[in-house]
Amino acid sequence: MAASPIIVDRGIVLRETETQETDKVLTLLTWELGKIPVLARGARRKQSKFGAAAQPLAYSEWTLHQRKDWHFAGDASTQELFSGLRGDLAALALGCYMAELTEAAAPDAVPVPELLRHLLNGLYALSTLHKPPALVKPAFELRLLCLAGYEPLADACALCGKEDPEEPVVDTVQGVLRCRGCGGGGGRPLCPDSLAALRHIVYGDPKRLYAFRLGEEPLRRLTAASEAFLYAQLERGFGTLDFYKSIL
């Protein structure tokens, strides 16, 4: 039988699962292969050659070979560990939530470089730029939903067409903006500042995604709208989000 070809690709660990022995099953998101399961034999040993590369949120270059639906790790060289997260429990918890969100949005074995780039940029904003987790969270959530095909229509009221709706509301089920007075019921209320931030996130330059500031109340409104929209579109909860909230 011919040997399986060697694959070299860079990727980030979205999740780890420990086996009964000394191995780990990793969920990697890579540039060329997309989201794949990888068996890293012996990764739980103290002297494992995988070392730091096999921990969650580690970005590394992996040498892999494939057998059927599985990839097996041959070697790994760390590129970025986002060490700025490791000493900040809230930032680390948020990073793990961002990874779980990305895993939920990424299809299996399909390259999604925009999602990988978005996750790396978000972790960099937390770890190196030290952006406030409370600001990074809704910006990351909303932009990820846009990349996954759930972009909200936020340029004007969906019913009357006003670009600056009176008492703006986000309809989290329909994914549209409207004036409170235009009817429809439900939704999450915004204010002028939180609406401006929403438009910056959805329509602005991705390289400047986290380059905005909000006061406490506008940020609270943006966060509530983002979470409600996320739940409505993905129809599931996230254990890492519950943990992040529990330690705040």
C-alpha positions in Angstrom: 0.0 0.0 0.0 1.4 3.4 -1.0 2.2 5.7 1.9 -0.1 8.6 2.4 1.2 12.0 1.3 2.7 14.4 3.7 0.7 17.7 4.2 2.2 20.8 5.7 -0.4 23.5 6.7 -0.7 26.2 9.3 -3.7 26.2 11.7 -5.1 27.0 15.1 -6.4 24.5 17.7 -10.2 25.2 18.2 -10.7 22.4 20.6 -8.9 19.5 22.3 -10.3 16.1 23.4 -8.2 13.9 25.6 -8.3 10.2 25.0 -8.0 7.4 27.6 -4.3 7.0 26.9 -1.8 9.8 26.1 -3.2 11.0 22.9 -5.3 14.1 22.0 -7.8 14.6 19.3 -7.6 18.2 18.1 -10.0 20.2 16.0 -7.8 22.3 13.8 -8.8 25.1 11.5 -6.2 25.4 8.8 -5.7 27.6 5.7 -5.6 24.8 3.1 -7.7 22.0 4.6 -10.3 23.9 6.6 -11.7 22.4 9.8 -10.3 18.9 10.4 -9.9 16.4 13.2 -6.3 15.6 13.9 -5.0 12.7 16.1 -1.8 13.8 18.0 -0.3 10.7 19.4 1.4 11.1 22.8 0.5 14.8 23.0 -0.3 14.4 26.7 3.1 13.1 27.6 5.4 15.6 29.4 8.1 15.3 26.7 5.7 15.3 23.8 7.2 16.7 20.6 3.9 18.6 20.0 4.3 20.5 23.3 2.5 23.8 23.3 1.2 23.4 19.7 -1.5 20.9 20.9 -3.1 23.3 23.3 -6.3 25.3 22.6 -5.7 28.6 20.7 -2.2 27.7 19.7 -1.4 28.7 16.0 1.2 26.4 14.5 2.6 24.8 11.4 1.6 21.2 11.3 3.0 18.2 9.4 0.2 15.8 8.7 -0.7 12.6 6.9 -4.2 11.4 6.1 -5.8 8.1 6.3 -9.5 8.0 5.2 -11.3 10.8 7.1 -8.6 11.3 9.7 -5.4 13.3 9.8 -2.5 12.2 12.0 0.1 14.7 13.3 3.7 14.0 12.5 5.2 17.2 13.8 4.3 20.8 14.8 6.1 24.1 15.1 4.4 26.9 17.1 3.9 30.2 15.3 1.8 32.2 17.9 0.6 31.2 21.3 -1.2 34.4 22.2 0.6 34.5 25.5 -1.2 37.7 26.5 -4.3 35.7 27.1 -2.8 33.2 29.4 -2.5 35.5 32.4 -6.0 37.1 32.0 -8.8 34.6 32.8 -11.5 36.8 31.2 -9.6 37.3 28.0 -8.7 33.6 27.8 -12.3 32.6 28.4 -13.4 35.0 25.7 -10.8 33.6 23.3 -12.1 30.1 23.9 -15.6 31.3 23.2 -14.4 32.9 20.0 -12.9 29.6 19.0 -16.1 27.7 19.7 -18.1 30.2 17.7 -15.7 29.8 14.8 -15.9 26.0 15.0 -19.7 26.3 14.8 -19.6 28.5 11.8 -16.9 26.6 9.8 -17.9 23.7 7.6 -15.9 20.4 7.7 -12.9 20.1 5.4 -13.6 23.2 3.4 -11.1 26.1 3.4 -12.6 29.2 5.0 -9.6 31.6 5.2 -11.8 34.5 6.1 -13.0 32.8 9.3 -9.4 31.8 10.2 -8.2 35.3 9.6 -11.1 36.7 11.7 -10.3 34.5 14.6 -6.5 35.3 14.5 -7.2 39.0 14.4 -9.6 38.8 17.3 -7.2 36.9 19.4 -4.4 39.4 18.5 -6.7 42.3 19.5 -7.1 40.7 23.0 -3.6 39.3 23.5 -1.4 42.0 22.0 -3.5 45.1 21.6 -5.2 44.5 24.9 -8.6 45.7 23.6 -11.3 45.4 26.2 -13.0 42.0 26.1 -16.4 43.7 26.5 -15.8 45.6 23.2 -14.2 42.7 21.3 -17.0 40.3 22.1 -19.9 41.9 20.1 -17.6 43.0 17.3 -16.3 39.5 16.9 -19.8 37.9 17.1 -21.4 40.2 14.6 -18.6 40.1 12.0 -18.4 36.3 12.3 -22.1 36.1 11.5 -21.6 38.4 8.5 -18.8 36.0 7.2 -21.0 33.0 7.8 -23.8 34.4 5.7 -26.0 36.0 8.4 -25.2 39.7 7.7 -27.9 42.0 9.2 -29.4 44.7 7.1 -28.4 47.8 9.1 -28.3 50.6 6.5 -31.9 51.8 7.0 -35.3 50.9 8.5 -36.5 47.9 6.6 -40.1 49.3 6.7 -40.0 53.0 6.2 -36.5 53.4 4.7 -35.2 56.0 7.1 -31.4 55.9 7.3 -31.5 57.2 10.9 -34.5 55.3 12.4 -36.3 56.9 15.3 -35.6 54.7 18.4 -33.8 52.1 16.3 -34.5 48.4 16.9 -32.7 45.3 15.6 -35.1 42.5 14.6 -32.9 39.6 15.6 -35.0 37.0 13.9 -35.4 38.7 10.5 -31.9 40.3 10.8 -33.1 43.8 9.9 -33.1 47.3 11.4 -36.4 49.2 11.9 -37.9 52.1 13.8 -39.7 51.2 17.0 -42.8 53.0 15.7 -42.8 51.0 12.5 -44.2 48.0 14.3 -43.3 44.4 14.1 -42.8 43.9 17.9 -39.9 42.4 19.7 -36.3 43.1 18.8 -33.5 44.7 20.7 -33.3 48.5 21.1 -30.3 50.5 20.1 -29.3 54.1 20.4 -27.5 56.4 17.9 -24.0 55.4 19.3 -24.7 51.7 19.4 -26.2 51.8 15.9 -23.1 53.6 14.6 -21.0 50.9 16.1 -23.1 48.2 14.6 -22.7 49.7 11.1 -19.0 50.1 11.7 -18.8 46.4 12.5 -21.0 45.2 9.6 -19.9 47.6 6.8 -16.5 48.9 7.9 -12.9 48.0 7.1 -12.2 44.6 8.7 -8.7 45.8 9.6 -10.2 48.5 11.8 -12.9 46.2 13.3 -12.0 47.0 16.9 -11.1 50.7 16.3 -14.2 52.2 18.1 -15.2 53.2 21.5 -18.6 53.1 23.3 -19.9 54.3 26.6 -21.3 51.8 29.1 -25.0 52.0 28.1 -24.5 52.0 24.2 -22.1 49.0 24.7 -24.7 47.2 26.8 -27.3 47.7 24.1 -24.9 46.5 21.3 -23.9 43.4 23.4 -27.5 42.5 24.1 -28.5 42.9 20.4 -25.4 40.9 19.2 -26.1 38.0 21.6 -29.8 37.9 20.7 -29.1 37.9 17.0 -26.5 35.2 17.4 -28.9 32.9 19.3 -31.7 33.6 16.8 -29.5 32.7 13.7 -27.4 29.8 15.0 -30.2 28.4 17.3 -27.9 27.1 20.0 -26.0 28.1 23.1 -22.3 28.0 23.9 -20.8 26.6 27.1 -17.8 28.8 26.7 -20.0 31.9 26.7 -21.6 30.7 29.9 -18.2 30.3 31.5 -17.0 33.7 30.3 -20.1 35.4 31.9 -19.6 33.4 35.1 -16.2 34.9 35.8 -16.9 38.5 35.0 
